[in-house]
């Protein structure tokens, strides 16, 4: 286990924070694809060497119903709502920067909420409050549909997904992430009844190691993960059970039609899920200071 020998500098903390957003988004994209969705993402204008980049989601496609959700459009509408309120209530020269930041945060938050509607329970962890921008949701664990993703798995899975996306862009400005992603990842099967949580110091140090994300370190991470799970019989993709057994109560406003089956031709698994309606993406997550005015 790694030990934290020195605190992170302010620059390293910012780099780590941006990387964590990307790791989280990678996990969410993995779960969406696993649940029968195709995720269309957009290439960024600039590349970064010291952080893992978070590629904006353009749209989500339900592979069973062929319905396409204009994710990016909804995110921009909500960010514009926040910008308009800020221009009216607290005009400043930072509004555009806040708008760009809000687009990233809202996209992350809405992706988490969307995945929760598919039957996954996401254990959120505390984050610092924000004054001028939407507060980012962060999580430490995901459970549901026969899958359990622990703290350390977030970095392994999320990093692998983001690297896959980066490598498959080619010269295209946009890229569709589908079932080919599942075939390219080696995700260890986790014994849900025998999970040990890492300490906060272990997690911080693990994250610090992952800031300088390089090819050989990724291979070491995969090898380490396989060693930890050497008693497991399968090192293939996480399995999805046929039925949800978490007793999640889905509010009526999030249900557009009857419960549907999403069948994955690759794994042969069946996922029972709900289709969130477009109004799911509303400006109801803007910080409470706006709602009170």
C-alpha positions in Angstrom: 0.0 0.0 0.0 1.3 3.5 -0.8 2.0 6.0 1.9 1.4 9.7 1.6 4.8 11.3 2.2 4.0 14.9 1.5 0.9 17.1 1.0 -0.1 18.1 -2.5 0.6 21.6 -3.7 -2.2 23.8 -4.8 -1.5 23.2 -8.4 -1.4 19.4 -7.8 -4.7 19.6 -6.0 -6.3 21.4 -8.9 -4.8 18.8 -11.3 -6.1 16.0 -9.1 -9.6 17.6 -8.9 -9.9 17.8 -12.7 -8.7 14.2 -13.1 -11.2 13.0 -10.5 -14.0 14.5 -12.6 -12.7 12.6 -15.6 -12.4 9.3 -13.7 -16.0 9.7 -12.5 -17.2 10.4 -16.0 -15.4 7.4 -17.2 -17.2 5.2 -14.7 -20.5 6.7 -15.6 -19.9 6.1 -19.4 -18.9 2.5 -18.6 -22.2 1.9 -16.7 -24.3 3.6 -19.4 -22.7 1.4 -22.1 -23.2 -1.6 -19.8 -26.8 -0.7 -19.5 -27.5 -0.6 -23.2 -26.7 3.0 -24.2 -24.4 4.5 -26.7 -22.6 7.6 -25.6 -21.5 10.2 -28.1 -18.6 12.3 -26.9 -16.8 15.4 -28.3 -13.1 16.0 -28.7 -11.6 18.9 -26.6 -9.9 21.8 -28.4 -6.8 21.5 -26.2 -5.0 18.5 -24.7 -3.5 18.3 -21.2 -0.4 16.5 -20.1 -0.8 16.4 -16.3 -4.5 15.8 -16.0 -7.0 13.2 -17.3 -9.4 15.1 -19.6 -13.1 14.9 -19.4 -14.7 14.6 -22.8 -18.1 16.4 -23.1 -21.1 14.1 -23.7 -23.0 15.2 -26.8 -25.9 12.7 -26.7 -27.1 9.4 -25.3 -28.8 6.7 -27.4 -31.0 4.0 -26.0 -29.9 1.0 -28.2 -33.2 -0.8 -27.5 -35.7 2.0 -28.3 -33.4 4.0 -30.6 -34.3 7.1 -28.6 -31.6 9.8 -28.6 -31.3 12.2 -25.7 -29.7 15.6 -26.6 -27.5 15.6 -23.4 -25.2 18.5 -24.4 -28.2 20.7 -25.4 -29.9 20.1 -22.1 -26.7 20.8 -20.1 -26.1 24.1 -22.0 -29.7 25.1 -21.4 -29.2 24.7 -17.7 -25.9 26.4 -17.6 -27.4 29.3 -19.6 -30.1 29.5 -16.9 -27.5 29.9 -14.2 -25.5 32.5 -16.4 -28.6 34.6 -17.0 -29.4 34.6 -13.3 -25.8 35.6 -12.4 -25.9 38.4 -15.0 -29.0 39.7 -13.5 -28.1 39.3 -9.8 -24.3 39.6 -9.6 -22.8 40.9 -12.9 -19.0 40.5 -13.1 -16.2 39.8 -15.6 -16.2 36.1 -14.4 -19.6 35.1 -15.7 -18.3 33.4 -18.8 -15.8 31.4 -16.8 -18.5 30.4 -14.4 -20.7 29.4 -17.3 -18.0 27.1 -18.8 -17.3 25.6 -15.4 -21.0 25.0 -14.8 -21.3 23.1 -18.1 -18.8 20.6 -16.9 -20.3 20.3 -13.4 -23.9 20.1 -14.6 -22.9 17.4 -17.1 -21.2 15.4 -14.4 -24.1 15.7 -12.0 -26.7 14.9 -14.6 -24.8 11.8 -15.7 -24.7 10.6 -12.1 -28.5 11.2 -11.7 -29.2 9.5 -15.0 -27.2 6.4 -14.0 -29.1 6.3 -10.7 -32.3 6.0 -12.6 -31.0 2.8 -14.2 -30.9 1.1 -10.9 -27.5 1.9 -9.5 -27.0 3.2 -6.0 -24.2 5.8 -5.9 -22.7 6.6 -2.6 -21.8 10.3 -2.6 -19.0 11.8 -0.5 -18.8 15.3 0.9 -17.5 18.1 -1.2 -16.8 21.8 -0.5 -19.5 24.3 -1.1 -19.2 26.7 -4.0 -20.1 30.4 -4.1 -20.5 31.2 -7.8 -20.8 27.8 -9.5 -22.9 24.7 -9.3 -21.5 22.2 -6.8 -20.0 19.1 -8.2 -21.2 15.7 -7.0 -18.5 13.2 -6.1 -18.9 9.6 -5.2 -16.9 6.9 -3.5 -18.8 3.7 -4.5 -21.4 2.4 -7.0 -23.6 -0.6 -6.4 -26.3 -2.2 -8.6 -27.2 -4.7 -11.2 -24.6 -7.2 -9.9 -21.8 -4.6 -10.0 -19.9 -3.0 -7.2 -17.3 -0.4 -8.0 -15.1 0.6 -5.0 -12.9 3.7 -4.5 -9.9 2.2 -6.1 -11.9 0.8 -9.0 -13.1 4.3 -9.9 -9.5 5.3 -11.0 -8.8 2.0 -12.7 -12.1 1.8 -14.7 -12.5 5.6 -15.2 -8.9 6.0 -16.4 -9.2 3.0 -18.8 -12.4 4.3 -20.3 -11.0 7.8 -20.8 -7.9 6.4 -22.5 -10.0 4.2 -24.7 -12.0 7.3 -25.8 -8.9 9.3 -26.5 -7.3 6.5 -28.5 -10.5 5.9 -30.7 -11.1 9.5 -31.8 -8.7 9.3 -34.7 -9.2 12.5 -36.7 -12.9 12.8 -35.8 -14.3 15.6 -33.8 -16.9 13.3 -32.2 -16.8 9.6 -31.2 -19.5 7.1 -30.3 -18.8 4.9 -27.4 -20.7 1.6 -27.5 -20.3 -2.1 -26.8 -16.8 -2.2 -28.2 -15.7 -0.4 -25.0 -16.8 -3.5 -23.0 -14.7 -5.8 -25.2 -11.6 -3.6 -24.7 -11.7 -3.4 -20.9 -10.6 -6.1 -18.5 -12.6 -5.4 -15.3 -12.1 -7.8 -12.4 -15.3 -9.4 -11.0 -15.7 -8.1 -7.4 -17.0 -10.1 -4.5 -19.7 -7.8 -3.1 -19.8 -9.5 0.3 -16.1 -9.1 1.0 -15.1 -5.5 0.3 -12.6 -3.6 2.3 -12.6 0.2 2.1 -9.3 2.1 1.8 -8.5 4.8 4.3 -8.6 8.5 3.2 -4.8 8.7 3.2 -4.5 5.7 1.0 -6.9 7.2 -1.5 -5.2 10.5 -1.6 -1.8 8.9 -2.3 -3.3 6.6 -4.9 -4.8 9.6 -6.6 -1.5 11.4 -6.5 0.2 8.5 -8.2 -2.4 8.6 -10.9 -1.9 12.3 -11.8 1.0 11.5 -14.0 -1.0 9.1 -16.1 1.3 7.1 -18.4 1.0 3.9 -20.4 3.3 1.8 -18.3 1.6 2.9 -15.1 -1.8 1.9 -16.5 -0.4 -1.6 -17.1 1.0 -1.7 -13.6 -2.5 -0.7 -12.3 -4.2 -3.5 -14.2 -1.7 -6.0 -13.0 -2.1 -4.8 -9.4 -5.9 -5.1 -9.7 -5.6 -8.6 -11.0 -3.3 -9.6 -8.1 -5.8 -8.2 -5.5 -8.6 -10.3 -7.1 -6.5 -13.4 -7.8 -9.0 -15.6 -5.9 -11.9 -14.6 -8.2 -12.7 -17.1 -11.0 -13.4 -14.5 -13.6 -11.4 -11.5 -14.8 -13.8 -10.6 -17.5 -16.3 -7.7 -17.4 -18.5 -7.3 -14.4 -21.7 -9.3 -14.6 -25.1 -7.8 -14.6 -27.9 -9.6 -12.8 -31.3 -9.9 -14.4 -33.3 -8.2 -11.7 -32.8 -5.1 -9.5 -32.8 -6.1 -5.9 -32.0 -2.7 -4.3 -35.6 -1.6 -3.7 -35.0 1.7 -5.3 -38.2 3.9 -5.5 -38.2 5.8 -8.9 -40.3 9.0 -8.7 -43.1 9.1 -11.2 -41.8 12.2 -12.9 -38.8 10.3 -14.1 -40.8 7.6 -15.8 -41.9 8.2 -19.4 -43.3 4.8 -20.2 -43.6 1.3 -18.8 -40.6 -0.6 -17.5 -38.5 -1.8 -20.5 -35.9 -4.5 -21.0 -32.5 -3.5 -22.5 -30.8 -6.6 -23.9 -27.1 -6.6 -24.6 -26.2 -8.8 -27.6 -22.6 -9.0 -26.5 -23.1 -10.2 -22.9 -26.6 -11.7 -23.2 -27.5 -10.0 -20.0 -30.9 -8.2 -19.5 -31.1 -4.9 -17.7 -34.4 -3.6 -16.5 -34.4 0.2 -16.7 -36.4 3.4 -16.9 -36.3 6.0 -19.6 -35.9 9.4 -18.0 -37.9 12.1 -19.7 -36.3 15.2 -21.2 -37.7 17.4 -18.3 -35.4 15.4 -16.1 -32.8 18.0 -17.1 -34.2 21.1 -15.5 -32.5 24.0 -13.6 -33.5 22.5 -10.2 -29.9 21.8 -9.2 -28.7 25.4 -9.3 -27.3 26.3 -5.9 -29.9 27.2 -3.4 -28.8 30.9 -3.3 -30.4 31.3 -6.7 -33.6 29.6 -5.7 -34.1 31.8 -2.7 -33.9 35.0 -4.7 
